[in-house]
């Protein structure tokens, strides 16, 4: 008799950029956005990193396909986000982020130096992930 193996859930990594109507606005509005994102991601077992620069937000989210699809629908329907562009959506072997929502600390100079002055939406997924990593380390 052949034993059937249990299906291994496939993990996906989604990298997207959106414009935010709250960037540069109140700390309270930002805290509300991050709090809601963390609660939703924790519930859906999504790990993520978020970086703000100017009026753009880059988010790298990892989780099951259905959960990431739900996240994209939520962000697309959220009036605080506009012009969402998915940069990459692919299966991965392991998570890069461990937290439901990690805010990557980056100052304007770090982002400018590592982006070559390009908008976040014009960068590749690999460049955005490297930017989030480098700028977070420099800010620590």
NORGIHU-V765265 format. One record per pair of residues at least 6 apart in sequence whose C-alpha atoms are under 7 Angstrom apart, sorted by the first residue. I is the first residue (numbers start at 1). J is the second residue. Records with the same first field share a line. If there is no record, write none. Layout:
I->J + J
This chain:
10->64 + 91
11->62 + 63 + 64 + 91 + 92 + 93
12->62 + 63 + 64 + 65 + 89 + 90 + 91 + 92
13->60 + 61 + 62 + 63 + 89 + 90 + 91 + 92
14->60 + 61 + 62 + 88 + 89 + 90
15->59 + 60 + 61 + 86 + 87 + 88 + 89 + 125
16->58 + 59 + 60 + 84 + 85 + 86 + 87 + 88
17->56 + 57 + 58 + 59 + 84 + 85 + 86 + 120 + 121
18->56 + 57 + 58 + 81 + 82 + 83 + 84 + 85
19->55 + 56 + 57 + 81 + 82 + 83 + 84
20->55 + 56 + 57 + 80 + 81 + 82
21->80 + 81
22->29 + 30 + 80
23->54 + 55
37->101
38->100 + 101
41->47 + 100
42->100
44->67
45->63
46->61 + 62 + 63 + 100
47->61 + 62 + 63 + 97 + 98 + 99 + 100 + 101
48->59 + 60 + 61 + 62 + 97 + 99 + 100 + 101 + 102
49->59 + 60 + 61 + 97 + 101 + 102 + 103 + 104
50->57 + 58 + 59 + 60 + 102 + 103 + 104
51->57 + 58 + 59 + 103 + 104 + 105 + 132
52->58
53->108
56->120
62->95
75->81
76->84
87->124 + 125
88->125
104->132 + 136
105->135 + 136 + 139
106->135 + 136 + 139
110->135
111->131 + 135
114->131
